[in-house]
Amino acid sequence: MNRWEEKPLLKLEHLTMRFGGLVAVNDLSFSAGEGDITALIGPNGAGKTTVFNCITGFYKPTEGRIALRHGEAKVWDELDAATARPDRRMVRAGAGLYLLERMPDFEVSAHAKVARTFQNIRLFSGMTVLENLLVAQHNALMTASGFTVLGLLGLPAYRKAEKASIEKAKYWLDRIDLMDRADDPAGDLPYGAQRRLEIARAMCTEPVLLCLDEPAAGLNPRESADLNALLLGIREKDGTSILLIEHDMSVVMEISDHVVVLDYGTKISDGKPDFVRNDPKVIAAYLGVSDEEVEAVEAEVLS
């Protein structure tokens, strides 16, 4: 049994998203394993970003269930009971279930601990590199301030939280090799460094699941190699599961544990990278051939 089947962190079940008469995602089901890097791939217009928008609360799906767990895997046994209730989440000692399709985006981030980056870099370009990492920790700082002016008074609890935030930011600056640029405006960084900073900013929220929308877009081969090393380090050192959309197959095949392929909103393949790489349906989709031509492509691949 594969790890994403044996110990799933995220489950999508019969996810459908319609925009009027357009079906962007059609009855999609898959799981992402705890500690895995799961890649969601497919030709342009396949529905990948729509799936991300549903997972992260930007869209409310037309149908289907999206569930994320925290803690013990056996909490999945309570999923149907949790779904039967109107609640958005079920939390108990050592575990939790979060029904993401019921949650707005800010709750997906704050409570379910899902962080996301976008296709287009969304740094605060006028703020420094360090400030971009600190602003990602505003929830902890606001809580320490009592949501009032207690931070301005320099109370011990706030000073402790502020120090912890700075230390976490410094840790990630070191991880992405940008310590010497901490006081520079983020907008002055090279493109590849901005990509790494955006990922580090997301990691400052301590996510359970990190969703990356085309993180390698626009990177040169050296920057792509740096990205691969960063993502593998996040999985291995931080224990964070990663779900990514990516068109760069060198990135996908090198670092992914599990690959899911969409075409016109429908899943056409699901498995380990080597299996997906050689799947005739995937090859046909990327070549843009019609359904009737898939058998011919399969015969060519197997010959």
N, C-alpha and C positions, 0 to 999 in steps of 0.2 A: 504494500500500500504506500502511496506517495505521502509525503509529509503534509501537503495541503489538504489531503483527505483524512489523514490520521489525526492531525492537530491543527485544525483551521483557526485562524484569527478572525477572518472576515468571510462572511457568506452572502452571496447574492443569489436570490432564488426567484426565478421567473420575472426578472426585471424587464419592464416595458415602459418606453417613454414615447409618447405621441405628441406631435405639434400639429394640431388640426388633423388633416388627412395624412401627414407624413409620419411614418413610424421610424424614429431615429434609432431606437434600441428595441429588439424584438425577442421577448421571452428568454432573456439571458440568465444563465446560472453558472456560477463558478465559485471556487473558494481560493483564498490566499492563505498560505501557511504561516504559522508563527515562526519568525526568524528567517523567512524566505524573502528573496527578491523576485517579485512577480511582475512580468512584463505584459502589458496589454498592447497588442500591435494590430496593424491592419492598414489597408490603403487609405488615402485621404477620403474623408466623408464616411468612414466605417462606423462612426458613433462613439469613438473612444473618449473624446472629451465630454460628451454627453453623459457617459457612464461616470466619469470623475465628478461631474457636476451633481449627479444624483447621490453619490457616496458622500460628498462633502457638504451637502445641504443647500446648494445653490438652486437645484431643481427638486421639485417633489415628483417622484415618478408616478406615471399613470397607474401602473400595477406593480406588484412584486414586493419583496422584503429584502432589506439590507441590514444585516446584523453584525455587530462587532463585539468581541468579548474582551474583558480584562481578567487577568488571573487564571484560575483553574479551568482546565478544558472541560471538566464535567458539568460546568454551568450550562453548556449547550443543551443538556437534558431538560432544561427549564424554558427553552426558547418558545415552544408552542404556548405554554402557560403565560409567558410574558406577553406574547403577541395577542392573546385573547383579552388582555387588560388594555385599558386606554393609555397606559403609561408609556413614556418615551424611553425609559431606562429602568433596569432593575439592578440594584446594587446591594450586596451583602458582604459579610466579612470574607476577604480574600478573593472576591470575584465580582464581575458585573456583566450585564448584557445591555447593549445600546442598540435601539431600533432606529437606525440612521434615517430611514425614509420618513420618520415622524419628526425629525429634529431640524430646526433652522440652522444655518451655517455657523453662527456664533456658538451654539451649544455643541455642535459636532466638534468644533475646535476646543472649547473650554472643558467640556465634560467627557466626551468620548476620546479626546486626545488624538485627533486626526489632524495632521498638518499638511499643507499643500503649497506647491509652487505652481506657477503658470507658464504658458508658452512664452509670453512676453515678460521680461524681467520687471518686477514691481518693487524695486528698492526705493527707499527715500533718498533720492540722488543728492539732495542738498544737505543731508545729514551726514555725519562722519560714519566711517565703517563701524566704530565702536557703538555709536548711538543706534545704528540699525539693529544691533544685537541686543541692546538694552531695551529698545521699544518693544521687542518681541516678548519681554518679560513684564509688561506693564500690569498684568493681572495680579502677579505676586506682590508687586510694589504697591498697587492700589489697596490690596487686602491689608498689607502691613501698615498703610497709612490710615486705616479705618475709614477709607473713602471720604476723608476730610482733609484738614490742613495739618494733620499730625506729623506728616513727613517734613513739613517746613519747620516744625518745632524741634526736629532732630531727636525724636524719642528713640530709645534703645532698640525697640522691635523694628522700627523702620531702618535704622542704620545697619542692623544685622541683615535685613533683607536686601538692602542696597549693596552691601559688600558682597553678598552671595551672588547677586546678579552680575556684578562686575567680574567676579571670579569666573563665573560661567561664560561670560562673554570672552574673557581672556583665554579660557580653555579652548573655545572654538576658533578664536583668531589664530591660535597656535596650530590647531588641527588643519586649518585651511591655508596655513602659511601666509597670513596677512597681518601678523603682529606689528610689522614695521610700517604698515599703512593704517593703523588704528585711527589716527587723527585726520586722515585725508577724507575728503568728500567721497561718498560711495560712487557717485557718478564719474569720478576721475579714474576709477579702476579699469583695467583692461576687461574685455567682455568675458573671458573665461573666469577671471577672478570675481566678477559680479555674479556669475552663476554659482560659484562656490559659496559666496557670501549669502546668497539667497537661501541656499540649502542649510547653511549654518544658522541663519536666522530662524528657519523653521524648526531646527533641532533644539534651539533654545527654549522652545515650548514643551520639551520633553514628550514628544508624541509616542504613542503606541504604534501608530501607522503613519508612515511618511509617503504622501502621494506626490509624484513628480511628473509634470506634464512637459514632455520633450526636453529633459535637462541637457541633452547633448546638442540641441539645435544651435547651429552657427559656430560650433567649436572646431578647432583644427585638431589633427591627430594627437598632438602632445596634450592639448587641453582635454581631449576625450579620455586619454590615458589617466590624467590626473583625476578626472571625474570618476572613472571606474574605481580607482584606488580609494577615493573618498567614500563612495557608496558601499564598497565591500567593507571598509572600516566601520561605517555606521552599523552595518548588519552584525559584524563580528565583535566590535568593542562595546557598542551601545545596546545591542540586542533589539534594535528597532527593525520592524518589518517594513519593507518598501514595496510600493505598488507604483509602477512607472509606465507612462506612455512614451514610446520612442520609435523613431524611424531609422535610427542608426543601428543597423543590424550587428555591427561589430561590438557595440555596447551591449545590445540585448543578448547575443549569443555568448559573450564572454562572462557576464556577471549574473545572468538570470538563473534561478533554480526552476522556474515554472513560467511557461509562456501561454497566453490565451490570445487567440486570433479572431478578430471580428471582420466581417465583410457585409456592408449594407445593414449594419445593426444586428447581425446574426452571428452567433459563434460557429466557426467552421473548424476549429482545431483547439486542443487543450492538452498540454503535456509538457514533458521536458524539452529543452531546446533542440536536442538532436532529433527527437521525434517530429517536432513542428517543422524544423528545417527541411525535412524530407517528405512532408505531407503533400501529396499532389494537389489537394484542395487549396493549400496555402500558396503553392507555386502558381497555380492557375489564377488565384485572386490577385497576386502581385503582377502577373503578366497581363491581367485584364481580359482574360478569355471568358467566353460565355459558359453557362452550365453544361451545354451540350458538348463542349470541347474538353471538359475535365478528364474524361476517360482517355482521350488521346494524349493529354499531358501526362497522365498517370502511366500509360504504356511507355511513353518516352523516358520518364524518370526511372522506371523499373527495368528498362531494357539494357 
